[in-house]
């Protein structure tokens, strides 16, 4: 019987409960006796190698995705060995996938009829698209935004990286793993205003800073 799968991308800023939604989805699959597997890129080293854990404390076992992992070959061999195809694949931190790995997941959807849901960030701390997110926007069948609210009441868009003083960091490597001590989700207006304020403060004469 032909199975028709879809590739989903569900994105939001940090703190928008993406991981909690993934784990809730996994729980719902278990309640319905549906076969699924959780995965996440190895670059996210905040948890142990085989666990996806949300800030709420719930967790599920997962499998690492390494930079060189061929996801299509992995699932093709698994399905061949087991003689059965799982119903769903859930991917956390999907922004860290390579574009090639996103294409491999798309091929898993098309060739095996498996549904794949990728959860992740849209952009980095400089508001630039991650590689995996860019490719998901290009090829996903369904794209959903997980919305959260800035302290000003607007929708968060930017994952601002902060230093120990709470100032926005504007330079550095695209990937730097961290939690609330390193990132804060803000709207575009607050992000812009904060950067303007920091730039003005940096150019003040020393006498005016007393």
C-alpha positions in Angstrom: 0.0 0.0 0.0 1.4 3.4 -1.0 2.1 5.7 1.9 2.1 9.5 1.5 4.4 11.3 3.8 5.1 15.0 4.3 8.1 17.0 5.4 7.2 19.6 8.1 9.3 22.5 9.4 8.1 24.1 12.6 10.3 27.0 13.6 10.4 29.6 16.4 12.8 31.6 18.5 14.6 30.3 21.5 12.2 29.8 24.4 9.2 29.2 22.2 8.7 25.7 23.5 9.8 23.9 20.3 11.3 21.0 22.1 8.4 20.7 24.5 6.1 20.5 21.4 8.3 17.8 19.9 8.2 15.7 23.1 4.4 16.2 23.4 4.1 15.0 19.8 6.2 11.9 20.7 4.0 11.2 23.7 0.9 11.4 21.5 2.4 8.9 19.1 3.1 6.5 22.0 -0.5 6.8 23.2 -1.7 5.7 19.7 0.9 3.0 19.3 2.5 4.8 16.4 6.1 4.0 15.5 8.5 7.0 15.6 12.1 8.0 16.2 13.6 11.1 17.7 16.9 12.6 16.4 19.0 15.7 17.0 22.3 17.0 15.6 25.4 16.1 17.6 26.4 19.8 17.7 23.9 20.4 20.5 25.9 19.1 23.5 23.9 20.5 26.3 22.3 17.1 27.0 23.6 13.5 27.0 24.1 11.8 23.6 20.8 10.0 23.6 18.3 12.4 25.2 16.1 15.3 24.0 15.1 17.3 27.1 12.8 20.3 27.4 13.0 23.1 30.0 9.8 21.5 31.5 11.8 18.5 32.5 10.3 16.0 30.0 12.6 13.9 27.8 12.8 11.2 25.3 15.7 9.0 24.0 17.1 10.1 20.6 19.8 9.3 18.1 22.6 11.6 17.3 22.9 13.1 13.8 26.6 13.6 13.0 27.8 16.1 10.3 28.6 13.2 8.0 25.5 11.1 8.7 23.7 10.1 5.6 20.1 10.0 6.8 18.7 8.5 3.7 21.1 5.5 3.8 20.4 5.2 7.6 16.7 4.8 7.2 16.8 2.8 4.0 19.0 0.2 5.8 16.9 0.3 8.9 13.7 -0.3 7.0 15.3 -3.1 5.0 16.6 -4.8 8.1 13.4 -4.4 10.1 11.0 -5.2 7.3 8.8 -2.3 8.5 8.7 1.4 8.1 8.1 3.8 11.0 5.4 6.3 10.9 7.1 9.5 12.0 10.6 11.0 12.4 11.0 13.9 14.8 14.1 16.1 14.5 15.1 18.6 17.2 17.5 21.5 16.6 17.0 21.1 12.8 18.8 24.4 12.0 22.1 22.5 12.6 21.4 20.0 9.8 23.3 20.4 6.6 21.4 21.3 3.4 22.3 17.8 2.1 20.8 16.1 5.2 17.5 18.1 4.7 17.4 16.8 1.2 18.0 13.2 2.5 15.1 13.6 4.8 13.0 14.8 1.9 13.9 11.7 0.0 12.9 9.5 3.0 9.5 11.2 2.9 9.1 10.7 -0.9 10.5 7.2 -1.2 9.1 5.6 2.0 6.1 7.7 2.8 7.4 8.6 6.3 6.3 11.8 7.9 9.2 14.0 9.1 8.8 16.9 11.5 11.8 19.2 11.9 11.8 21.7 14.8 14.3 24.5 14.9 15.4 28.1 14.8 15.0 30.2 11.7 18.0 32.6 12.1 21.1 33.1 14.2 22.0 35.9 16.5 22.8 38.2 13.6 19.4 37.4 12.0 20.9 35.3 9.2 19.4 32.0 8.2 21.0 28.8 9.3 21.9 26.3 6.6 19.4 23.7 7.6 16.6 26.2 8.1 17.2 27.8 4.7 16.9 24.4 3.0 13.8 23.5 5.0 12.1 26.7 3.9 13.0 25.8 0.3 11.7 22.2 0.3 9.4 21.5 3.2 5.8 20.6 2.4 4.4 22.4 5.4 6.0 25.4 7.3 4.6 26.5 10.7 5.7 29.3 13.0 5.8 28.7 16.7 5.1 32.1 18.1 6.4 33.7 21.3 6.2 37.2 22.7 8.9 39.8 23.4 8.8 41.7 26.7 7.3 44.7 24.8 4.4 42.6 23.6 5.5 42.1 20.0 6.3 38.8 18.4 9.8 37.6 18.9 11.9 37.2 15.7 15.6 37.6 16.8 17.6 35.2 18.9 19.9 37.8 20.4 23.2 36.6 21.9 24.1 38.5 25.1 27.2 38.9 27.2 27.6 38.9 31.0 26.3 42.5 31.1 23.2 41.7 29.1 24.4 43.6 26.0 23.8 42.2 22.6 26.8 40.5 21.0 27.2 41.4 17.4 30.2 39.4 16.2 31.3 35.8 16.6 30.8 32.3 15.3 27.3 31.5 14.1 27.0 28.5 16.4 27.5 28.9 20.1 25.5 26.6 22.3 23.9 28.2 25.3 20.8 28.8 27.3 19.2 31.8 29.0 22.6 33.0 30.1 23.7 33.5 26.4 20.5 34.2 24.5 17.3 36.2 24.7 14.5 36.2 22.1 13.3 39.7 21.2 11.3 41.4 18.5 13.0 43.2 15.6 12.2 46.7 17.0 13.7 45.9 20.4 16.7 44.3 18.8 17.3 47.4 16.7 16.8 49.9 19.5 19.1 48.0 21.8 21.9 47.9 19.2 21.5 51.7 18.5 21.7 52.3 22.2 24.8 50.3 22.6 26.5 52.0 19.6 25.6 55.4 21.0 27.0 54.5 24.4 30.2 53.2 22.9 30.9 56.5 21.1 30.3 58.8 24.1 33.3 60.7 25.4 34.7 59.3 28.7 33.8 62.6 30.4 30.1 62.1 29.5 30.1 58.6 31.0 30.8 59.8 34.5 
